[in-house]
Amino acid sequence: MKQLPAVSFAAAIVVAIAAAPLAAQEPGFSMEATDMCLVRMLEEGGDTRSCAGASAGRCIEALAPPRSASATDRCYRLELAAWQARLDDAYRQILEDAAARDREMEQRGLRAVPQAGIARRMQERWAEYRDAKCAYLFAIWEGHADGAPALGECLMRETAGQALFLQDFLQEAP
């Protein structure tokens, strides 16, 4: 069984996430298909996670044949960038809200579990899980033409799921 070098996978993750803000501004790429799907799923009571990849799919369909693995991967990473920005916004708001609740509890003299620290640990553990899951998929596809797109798609779908979870939490939290 092949072993994936940790350094090469870690570098791939860093490059994918670090390029997120720039890639989200790519001319011609739009999150419209994903956003339309999200609206439809919310109206119908469907699973919003199923919308992850809709814009990447539209991007891939627009590629001239033959579609290269690197071009396909780029489409996934463009959508990943958009989801990463949404995740970052929701996470930032969750941390701000948690810190405010922590201050309020302290001012009232109440002992409570510090929410901000738990929120940070949750996000750190989620990122570790995402990276491990996608490393596994990358290891399976290593050496195949679809290796890079498999990694990009995994990162995009996992990041989308967490962004949606955090956004839902913000809407439903007391």
N, C-alpha and C positions, 0 to 999 in steps of 0.2 A: 504494500500500500504506500502510495506517495505521501510524503510529509510536506506540507506547505511551509516554506520559510516564513517565520513570523515577521521578519523585517519587510519582506516584499508585500505581504498583505497589509501590514500596518501602514506602509507607505501608500498603498492604494487607497486605504481609508482616508488618510490625511489629505491626499490630493483631491479625492472626491468631495470631501466636506469643505476643504479650504477654498475650492473653486466655486462653491455654491453661490455666493453673492454675485459674482461676475457672470456666471452661467445663466442666472435667472433673468438677466437683462439681454440675453441673446436675441438679436433681431430675427423676427420670423417665428420665434417660439412663443406659444401662448398657453396659458393654463385654462383657456376657455372650455375645452372639452371636459376637463376634470371638474371645473366649477359648475358647468351645466349638469353634469352627472350628480354632483353633490346636492344641488337644488332639487333635482328629480327624486333622489333617494330620500331626502328629508320630507318632501311632499308625500311620497308614497310609503314612508315608514320603512324603507329598505336599508341595507347595510352600506353606510357611506364608505367603508373601507374598500368596497368593490370598485370605487371610482379611481383608486390609485392606479396610475398607468394609462388613463384615458388620453391624456395629452401626449404622453410619450408614444402611445400607439398611433395617434394622428401624425406625429412627427415622423415615425418610422414609415407609415403609409406614404408620406410625401417624399420619401427618399427615392432617388432614381435607381432602378435595378441595374446591376445586382447590388443589393444592399450589403455593405461591408459591416463586419462586426464592430469596427470602431465607430462607424456612423450610427449604428443601432445603439451602441453603448452611450454615445453622446446624447441621444434622445432621452434615454433613461436618466442620465446625469443632469440634464436640463430640468426635468421634472423633479428630480431629487433636490436640486437647488431651491426650487420654489417651495417644496415641502419643508426643507430645512429652515427656510426663512419663517414659515408659518409656525413651525415647532419652536424656534427661538423666541418668537414674539409671545406665544402662549406660555412658555416656560418662564420668561422674564416676568410676565404678569402674575403667574402663580407664586414665584419667589417674593415679589413685592407684596402680594396679598398675605402670604404666610408670615413674612416679617412684620407686617402691620398687626396681624392677629397675635403674634408672639409678644410684641410690645404692649398691646392692650392687656393681655393676660398678666404680664409682669406688673403693669401699672395698677391693676386691680388686686394685686397680691395673690393671684391664683397660680397654683402649680399646674402646669400643663406640659404635655410633650411638645418640645420645640418643633413647630411645623416646617420652618424654613430648612432646618438641617435634614429632616426626613425627606423633604421634596428634593433636595440636592442629591441625597443618597439614592432615591428612587431613580432619578434621571441618570446618574452615573451607572447604576446597575443595569438600567435599560440599555444604555450605550454599549456596555460590555456584552450583554446578551445579543444585541443587534450585530455587533462586530463578530462575535463567535459564530452566530448562525450563518452570516454571509461568508465568513472564512471557510466554513464547512462546504457551502455550495460552490465557492470559488475553487476549493481543493478538488471537488468532484469533477468540475469542468476544466481544470487546469490542463493545458495542452490542447484543448479543443478550440475551434474558432469562436465558439459561443461563450468562452470563459469570461471575458470582460463584460459582455452584455449581461451575463448571469449575475455577476457581482453588482453591476449598476442597478439592475432590476431589483435585486434583493435589498440593497440599501435604500432604494426609492420606496419600495413597498413597506418596509419596516419603519422608515422615517415617517411616511404618510400615516401609518397606523398610530404611531405615538403622537404625532401632531393632532390627529383627530381626537385621540383620547384626552389630551391636554385641553383642547378647545372645548370638548364636551364637559370636562370637569369644571372649567371656568364658568360655563353657563348653568351648571347644576349645583355648584358648591353653595353651602349655606353662607 
